[in-house]
């Protein structure tokens, strides 16, 4: 475990003034460290952001200056590529570089850390697990944070002794973490994603496997039995292992029920949460097994499932216009996630109108072809990735180049008929036209509301 107290009295640096960087800087300042927050963007930070930062933090923009190299350690922004020139310089000067995740956990008082990672389903699984643990431990003792949109550094000082942290953890965070040690962790699935950042699928999968690097015999890993990469990672993991997704493992689906088999007890069935899509059954099984591994009764899991409500931007039914039902799946930022949405959404009385596109992440779109051949009236492309999508999906469905989300909605409602389904499931990042996937999803809902 990283110990920041070893550097007490020295200035510490934070690379990147994004959400997690600002949170890390504020945490360090609150703990009495001298902090330099360094950002490569030329424009100064907006006044609204500066107002929320402690005045003791020194800020530099427009590049990383020489003061960074005299810091005791550096906290790295998760979005900074591992081969960035500034990091190479840090290594050459032997300045320790740590992740925001490890920094925050060094100050957190929680005695139980639950971590969820995977290419798809992380957020829903994290929220499900958080709901179960809050029901079992008490809402005030459980904090849900991480890649889910709430930096762990924002939460660290709110934790209590004996409390629980339920963390959504990304590959970006894991690749920077050397001593991250959760008590229970789940790897949902691993498929090509973020290849523009990691450089290769092998490097991406290796980053995901770091979730279990510090495991001990008392820790528990939860794995998708149907995912070959997750199953392969499990072979190298120390500690207990639980699997879901196949009959005869620790959790599987029979008809409309979810069956759990754990701890030598007879298999018991519960009703799954009311979430759209078969992939969400995997997410629920994973969350349930994480809870069972920490001694939470199945009755509590079942109650949390009954009370859980769908998550915004994840196969969220958001209304209709002229009989065309609209579904917001803006969180689908990769091809696998969009494929899961296409398998989950049906238009029994009509056809499908699909909005695809955004910032390309390096993965092929051709795997979507077999899912588009039946019942797809139109694929409406937007954003930077549109030309690539149109090349790779040519002939699989009618393609319409729309450029922007507003134009895509106009085209969809011109082409669609009552009974059709309009699905925003972009298979791309959002940063070419939006702040993030939440901004994209909310814009979709505002445009729909204007039509309705």
C-alpha positions as CSV (number, residue, x, y, z in Angstrom):
1,X,0.0,0.0,0.0
2,X,1.3,3.4,-1.0
3,X,2.1,5.6,2.1
4,X,2.0,9.4,1.3
5,X,3.2,10.2,4.8
6,X,6.7,9.3,3.8
7,X,6.7,12.5,1.7
8,X,5.4,14.8,4.4
9,X,7.0,18.2,4.2
10,X,7.7,18.0,0.4
11,X,5.7,19.4,-2.4
12,X,3.6,16.8,-4.3
13,X,2.4,17.1,-7.8
14,X,-0.8,16.2,-9.6
15,X,-0.8,15.7,-13.3
16,X,-4.0,16.6,-15.0
17,X,-6.8,19.0,-13.7
18,X,-9.7,16.8,-14.7
19,X,-12.2,15.4,-12.2
20,X,-10.0,12.9,-10.5
21,X,-6.9,15.3,-10.6
22,X,-8.8,18.1,-8.9
23,X,-10.2,15.7,-6.3
24,X,-6.7,14.3,-5.6
25,X,-5.2,17.8,-5.2
26,X,-8.0,18.8,-2.9
27,X,-7.5,15.7,-0.7
28,X,-3.8,16.3,-0.5
29,X,-4.3,19.9,0.5
30,X,-6.9,18.9,3.1
31,X,-4.2,16.6,4.6
32,X,-1.7,19.4,4.8
33,X,0.5,18.7,1.8
34,X,1.9,21.4,-0.5
35,X,0.3,20.7,-3.8
36,X,1.2,21.6,-7.4
37,X,-1.7,20.9,-9.8
38,X,-0.2,20.8,-13.4
39,X,-2.3,20.7,-16.6
40,X,-1.1,20.7,-20.2
41,X,-4.1,22.6,-21.5
42,X,-3.2,26.2,-22.4
43,X,-6.4,27.8,-21.2
44,X,-6.6,28.6,-17.5
45,X,-9.1,26.7,-15.4
46,X,-12.6,28.2,-15.4
47,X,-13.3,30.5,-12.5
48,X,-16.1,28.2,-11.3
49,X,-13.6,25.3,-10.9
50,X,-10.9,27.5,-9.3
51,X,-13.4,28.7,-6.7
52,X,-14.0,25.1,-5.5
53,X,-10.3,24.3,-5.1
54,X,-8.4,25.1,-1.9
55,X,-6.5,28.3,-2.2
56,X,-3.3,26.6,-1.0
57,X,-3.0,24.6,-4.2
58,X,-0.5,26.0,-6.7
59,X,-1.8,25.7,-10.3
60,X,0.1,25.7,-13.6
61,X,-1.5,25.4,-17.1
62,X,-0.1,25.3,-20.6
63,X,2.4,22.5,-19.9
64,X,4.3,20.8,-17.1
65,X,7.1,22.9,-15.6
66,X,10.4,22.0,-13.9
67,X,8.9,22.3,-10.4
68,X,7.2,18.9,-10.9
69,X,10.6,17.1,-10.9
70,X,11.4,18.2,-7.4
71,X,8.1,16.8,-6.1
72,X,8.1,13.9,-3.6
73,X,5.7,12.0,-5.7
74,X,3.3,12.5,-8.6
75,X,-0.4,11.6,-8.9
76,X,-1.2,10.7,-12.5
77,X,-4.4,11.5,-14.4
78,X,-5.9,8.1,-15.5
79,X,-6.4,9.5,-19.0
80,X,-2.6,10.2,-19.5
81,X,-1.1,7.5,-21.7
82,X,1.6,5.4,-19.9
83,X,4.2,6.4,-22.6
84,X,3.6,10.1,-22.3
85,X,6.9,12.2,-22.4
86,X,6.3,13.7,-19.0
87,X,6.0,10.2,-17.5
88,X,9.2,9.1,-19.2
89,X,10.9,12.1,-17.7
90,X,9.5,11.3,-14.2
91,X,10.8,7.7,-14.4
92,X,14.2,8.8,-15.6
93,X,14.4,11.1,-12.5
94,X,13.0,8.4,-10.3
95,X,10.0,10.4,-9.1
96,X,7.4,8.0,-7.9
97,X,4.1,8.1,-9.9
98,X,0.9,6.8,-8.2
99,X,-2.7,6.5,-9.2
100,X,-5.5,8.7,-7.8
101,X,-7.1,5.4,-6.7
102,X,-4.2,4.4,-4.5
103,X,-3.7,7.9,-3.1
104,X,-7.3,8.0,-2.0
105,X,-7.3,4.5,-0.4
106,X,-4.2,5.5,1.6
107,X,-6.3,8.1,3.4
108,X,-9.7,6.2,3.5
109,X,-10.7,4.5,6.7
110,X,-12.9,1.9,5.1
111,X,-12.0,-1.7,6.2
112,X,-13.8,-3.3,3.3
113,X,-13.1,-2.6,-0.4
114,X,-15.2,-4.1,-3.2
115,X,-14.1,-3.6,-6.8
116,X,-15.8,-4.1,-10.1
117,X,-14.2,-4.0,-13.5
118,X,-14.8,-5.3,-17.0
119,X,-15.4,-3.9,-20.5
120,X,-19.1,-3.6,-20.1
121,X,-21.6,-3.6,-17.3
122,X,-19.3,-2.0,-14.6
123,X,-21.6,0.8,-13.7
124,X,-24.8,-1.2,-13.3
125,X,-23.0,-3.9,-11.4
126,X,-21.4,-1.3,-9.1
127,X,-24.7,0.3,-8.4
128,X,-26.4,-3.1,-7.8
129,X,-23.6,-4.1,-5.4
130,X,-23.7,-0.7,-3.7
131,X,-27.5,-1.1,-3.2
132,X,-27.0,-4.6,-1.6
133,X,-24.2,-3.5,0.7
134,X,-26.1,-0.4,1.8
135,X,-29.0,-2.5,2.7
136,X,-26.8,-4.9,4.6
137,X,-24.3,-2.6,6.2
138,X,-26.3,0.7,6.5
139,X,-26.4,3.5,3.9
140,X,-24.1,5.7,5.9
141,X,-21.3,3.2,6.1
142,X,-21.1,2.4,2.4
143,X,-19.7,4.7,-0.3
144,X,-20.1,3.9,-4.1
145,X,-17.5,5.7,-6.1
146,X,-14.6,5.4,-8.6
147,X,-14.9,5.5,-12.4
148,X,-18.7,5.8,-11.9
149,X,-18.4,9.6,-11.8
150,X,-17.5,10.2,-8.1
151,X,-13.7,10.2,-7.6
152,X,-12.5,8.1,-4.7
153,X,-10.5,11.1,-3.5
154,X,-13.7,13.0,-3.1
155,X,-15.0,10.2,-0.8
156,X,-11.8,9.2,1.2
157,X,-12.3,11.6,4.1
158,X,-16.0,10.7,4.4
159,X,-15.3,7.1,5.1
160,X,-15.6,5.7,8.6
161,X,-13.6,3.0,10.4
162,X,-15.3,-0.3,9.5
163,X,-17.0,1.1,6.5
164,X,-17.2,-0.2,2.9
165,X,-16.1,1.2,-0.4
166,X,-17.8,-0.2,-3.5
167,X,-15.6,0.9,-6.5
168,X,-16.0,0.9,-10.2
169,X,-12.5,0.5,-11.5
170,X,-11.3,1.2,-15.1
171,X,-8.4,-0.2,-17.0
172,X,-6.8,3.3,-16.9
173,X,-6.9,3.3,-13.1
174,X,-5.6,-0.3,-12.8
175,X,-2.6,0.2,-15.1
176,X,-1.3,2.9,-12.7
177,X,-1.9,1.0,-9.5
178,X,0.8,-1.1,-8.0
179,X,-0.6,-1.9,-4.5
180,X,-4.3,-1.9,-5.0
181,X,-5.8,-4.6,-2.8
182,X,-9.6,-5.1,-2.7
183,X,-11.2,-7.7,-0.4
184,X,-13.5,-8.9,-3.1
185,X,-13.4,-8.1,-6.8
186,X,-15.3,-9.0,-10.0
187,X,-14.1,-9.2,-13.6
188,X,-17.3,-9.1,-15.7
189,X,-15.9,-9.5,-19.2
190,X,-13.0,-8.4,-21.4
191,X,-13.3,-7.5,-25.0
192,X,-11.4,-4.9,-27.2
193,X,-11.8,-1.4,-25.9
194,X,-9.6,1.6,-25.3
195,X,-7.0,0.3,-27.7
196,X,-6.1,3.9,-28.6
197,X,-4.9,4.3,-25.0
198,X,-3.4,0.9,-24.2
199,X,-1.9,0.2,-27.6
200,X,-3.0,-3.5,-27.8
201,X,-5.7,-5.8,-26.6
202,X,-3.0,-7.7,-24.6
203,X,-2.0,-4.6,-22.7
204,X,-5.6,-3.8,-22.1
205,X,-6.3,-7.3,-20.7
206,X,-3.2,-7.1,-18.6
207,X,-4.4,-3.9,-17.0
208,X,-7.7,-5.5,-16.1
209,X,-5.9,-8.5,-14.5
210,X,-4.2,-6.1,-12.1
211,X,-7.5,-6.1,-10.2
212,X,-6.3,-9.3,-8.5
213,X,-2.6,-8.7,-8.3
214,X,-2.4,-8.2,-4.5
215,X,-5.0,-10.9,-3.6
216,X,-4.5,-13.1,-0.6
217,X,-6.0,-16.4,0.4
218,X,-8.9,-14.7,2.3
219,X,-9.9,-12.5,-0.7
220,X,-12.6,-13.5,-3.2
221,X,-12.7,-13.1,-7.0
222,X,-15.9,-13.3,-9.0
223,X,-15.6,-14.2,-12.7
224,X,-17.8,-14.6,-15.8
225,X,-17.6,-18.3,-16.7
226,X,-18.6,-17.6,-20.3
227,X,-15.9,-15.0,-20.9
228,X,-12.6,-16.6,-22.1
229,X,-10.4,-13.8,-20.9
230,X,-12.0,-13.5,-17.5
231,X,-11.8,-17.3,-17.1
232,X,-8.1,-17.3,-18.1
233,X,-7.4,-14.5,-15.6
234,X,-9.1,-16.5,-12.8
235,X,-6.5,-19.4,-13.3
236,X,-3.7,-17.1,-12.0
237,X,-5.6,-15.6,-9.1
238,X,-4.9,-16.5,-5.4
239,X,-7.8,-16.7,-3.0
240,X,-11.3,-17.9,-3.3
241,X,-13.0,-17.9,-6.7
242,X,-16.7,-17.8,-7.7
243,X,-18.1,-18.1,-11.2
244,X,-21.4,-17.1,-12.8
245,X,-23.1,-17.6,-16.1
246,X,-23.3,-21.4,-16.5
247,X,-25.5,-23.9,-14.8
248,X,-23.5,-25.7,-12.1
249,X,-21.4,-22.7,-11.3
250,X,-22.1,-20.4,-8.4
251,X,-24.9,-18.5,-10.2
252,X,-26.9,-19.1,-13.3
253,X,-30.4,-18.3,-14.8
254,X,-33.2,-20.8,-15.1
255,X,-36.3,-19.5,-16.8
256,X,-37.3,-16.3,-15.1
257,X,-35.3,-17.0,-11.9
258,X,-31.7,-16.5,-10.9
259,X,-30.1,-19.4,-9.0
260,X,-27.3,-19.0,-6.5
261,X,-25.2,-21.9,-5.1
262,X,-22.7,-20.8,-2.5
263,X,-21.0,-22.0,0.7
264,X,-22.3,-25.6,0.4
265,X,-25.9,-24.6,0.8
266,X,-28.6,-26.0,-1.6
267,X,-29.1,-23.9,-4.7
268,X,-31.7,-21.1,-4.1
269,X,-33.6,-19.1,-6.6
270,X,-34.5,-15.4,-6.5
271,X,-36.2,-13.0,-8.9
272,X,-33.6,-10.8,-10.9
273,X,-33.9,-7.0,-10.9
274,X,-36.2,-5.4,-13.4
275,X,-33.5,-4.4,-15.9
276,X,-33.7,-4.5,-19.7
277,X,-31.3,-6.9,-21.4
278,X,-29.8,-10.3,-20.9
279,X,-26.4,-8.8,-20.1
280,X,-27.9,-7.3,-17.0
281,X,-28.6,-10.8,-15.7
282,X,-24.8,-11.2,-15.7
283,X,-24.4,-8.0,-13.8
284,X,-26.9,-9.0,-11.2
285,X,-25.3,-12.4,-10.7
286,X,-21.9,-10.8,-10.2
287,X,-23.2,-8.2,-7.7
288,X,-25.0,-11.0,-5.8
289,X,-21.9,-13.2,-5.6
290,X,-19.8,-10.3,-4.4
291,X,-22.3,-9.8,-1.5
292,X,-22.5,-13.5,-0.7
293,X,-18.7,-13.7,-0.6
294,X,-18.7,-11.0,2.2
295,X,-21.3,-12.8,4.3
296,X,-24.4,-10.9,3.2
297,X,-27.5,-13.2,3.3
298,X,-29.3,-14.1,0.0
299,X,-32.5,-12.6,1.4
300,X,-30.8,-9.2,1.5
301,X,-29.6,-9.7,-2.1
302,X,-33.2,-10.6,-3.2
303,X,-34.7,-7.5,-1.5
304,X,-32.1,-5.2,-3.1
305,X,-32.9,-6.7,-6.5
306,X,-36.6,-6.1,-6.0
307,X,-36.0,-2.4,-5.0
308,X,-33.4,-1.6,-7.7
309,X,-34.4,0.8,-10.4
310,X,-32.9,1.2,-13.9
311,X,-29.8,3.4,-14.4
312,X,-29.8,6.6,-16.5
313,X,-28.2,6.3,-19.9
314,X,-28.2,2.5,-19.8
315,X,-31.0,1.1,-22.0
316,X,-33.2,3.8,-20.4
317,X,-36.7,4.0,-22.0
318,X,-37.2,7.8,-22.3
319,X,-40.5,8.3,-24.1
320,X,-42.0,8.2,-27.5
321,X,-42.9,10.5,-30.5
322,X,-45.6,9.6,-33.1
323,X,-45.6,6.0,-31.7
324,X,-41.8,5.6,-32.0
325,X,-40.3,4.4,-28.7
326,X,-37.0,6.0,-27.8
327,X,-34.2,4.3,-25.7
328,X,-31.2,6.1,-24.4
329,X,-28.1,3.8,-24.2
330,X,-25.5,6.6,-24.3
331,X,-23.3,4.6,-21.9
332,X,-22.7,2.2,-24.8
333,X,-19.2,3.6,-25.6
334,X,-17.8,0.5,-27.3
335,X,-18.9,-2.1,-29.9
336,X,-19.6,-4.9,-27.4
337,X,-21.9,-2.7,-25.3
338,X,-23.9,-1.8,-28.5
339,X,-24.1,-5.4,-29.5
340,X,-25.5,-6.3,-26.1
341,X,-28.1,-3.5,-26.5
342,X,-29.1,-4.8,-30.0
343,X,-29.6,-8.3,-28.5
344,X,-31.7,-6.8,-25.7
345,X,-34.0,-4.4,-27.6
346,X,-36.8,-5.7,-29.8
347,X,-39.4,-3.9,-31.8
348,X,-42.2,-6.5,-32.1
349,X,-44.5,-4.2,-34.0
350,X,-41.9,-2.4,-36.2
351,X,-38.3,-1.9,-37.0
352,X,-35.2,-0.5,-35.4
353,X,-33.7,3.0,-35.9
354,X,-30.1,3.0,-34.6
355,X,-27.9,6.0,-33.9
356,X,-24.2,5.1,-34.0
357,X,-21.1,7.2,-33.9
358,X,-18.9,9.6,-31.9
359,X,-15.2,9.4,-31.2
360,X,-13.6,6.3,-32.5
361,X,-11.8,4.1,-30.0
362,X,-9.9,1.8,-32.4
363,X,-12.2,-1.2,-32.5
364,X,-13.9,-2.6,-35.6
365,X,-17.6,-2.1,-36.1
366,X,-18.1,-5.2,-38.4
367,X,-19.2,-7.4,-35.4
368,X,-22.4,-5.4,-35.4
369,X,-23.3,-6.6,-39.0
370,X,-25.1,-9.8,-38.2
371,X,-27.2,-8.0,-35.5
372,X,-28.4,-5.4,-38.1
373,X,-29.6,-7.6,-40.9
374,X,-33.0,-8.3,-39.5
375,X,-35.5,-5.6,-38.7
376,X,-33.1,-2.6,-38.9
377,X,-34.8,0.2,-40.9
378,X,-31.9,2.7,-40.6
379,X,-28.4,3.2,-39.1
380,X,-28.0,7.0,-38.5
381,X,-24.3,7.9,-38.1
382,X,-22.9,10.9,-36.2
383,X,-19.6,12.2,-35.1
384,X,-15.9,11.6,-36.1
385,X,-16.3,7.9,-36.5
386,X,-19.1,8.1,-39.0
387,X,-17.1,7.4,-42.2
388,X,-15.4,4.3,-40.6
389,X,-18.8,3.0,-39.4
390,X,-20.4,3.5,-42.9
391,X,-17.5,1.7,-44.6
392,X,-17.6,-1.3,-42.2
393,X,-21.4,-1.6,-42.1
394,X,-22.1,-1.0,-45.8
395,X,-24.7,-3.4,-47.0
396,X,-25.9,-4.6,-43.6
397,X,-28.6,-2.0,-43.3
398,X,-29.7,1.4,-44.8
399,X,-27.1,4.0,-43.7
400,X,-27.7,7.7,-43.3
401,X,-24.9,10.1,-42.6
402,X,-26.3,12.7,-40.1
403,X,-23.3,14.4,-38.6
404,X,-25.1,15.6,-35.4
405,X,-27.5,14.1,-32.9
406,X,-30.2,16.6,-33.7
407,X,-30.1,15.7,-37.4
408,X,-30.2,12.0,-36.5
409,X,-33.4,12.5,-34.6
410,X,-35.0,14.4,-37.4
411,X,-34.0,11.7,-39.9
412,X,-35.3,9.0,-37.5
413,X,-38.7,10.5,-37.1
414,X,-38.9,11.2,-40.9
415,X,-38.1,7.5,-41.6
416,X,-39.9,5.8,-38.7
417,X,-43.4,4.6,-38.2
418,X,-45.5,3.8,-35.2
419,X,-44.2,0.6,-33.5
420,X,-40.6,1.3,-34.4
421,X,-37.8,1.7,-31.7
422,X,-35.2,4.5,-31.8
423,X,-32.1,3.4,-30.0
424,X,-29.2,5.7,-29.2
425,X,-26.4,3.2,-28.6
426,X,-23.3,4.9,-30.2
427,X,-20.5,2.3,-29.8
428,X,-18.1,5.2,-29.5
429,X,-16.8,7.7,-27.0
430,X,-18.6,11.1,-26.8
431,X,-15.8,13.6,-26.5
432,X,-15.9,14.8,-30.2
433,X,-19.2,16.5,-29.7
434,X,-20.1,16.2,-26.0
435,X,-18.6,16.6,-22.5
436,X,-19.2,12.9,-21.7
437,X,-21.7,10.1,-22.3
438,X,-24.0,11.7,-19.7
439,X,-24.1,15.0,-21.7
440,X,-24.8,13.0,-24.9
441,X,-27.7,11.1,-23.2
442,X,-29.2,14.2,-21.7
443,X,-29.0,16.0,-25.0
444,X,-30.8,13.1,-26.6
445,X,-33.6,13.3,-24.0
446,X,-33.9,17.1,-24.3
447,X,-34.2,16.8,-28.1
448,X,-36.8,14.1,-27.7
449,X,-38.8,16.2,-25.3
450,X,-38.7,19.1,-27.7
451,X,-40.3,16.9,-30.4
452,X,-42.9,15.4,-28.0
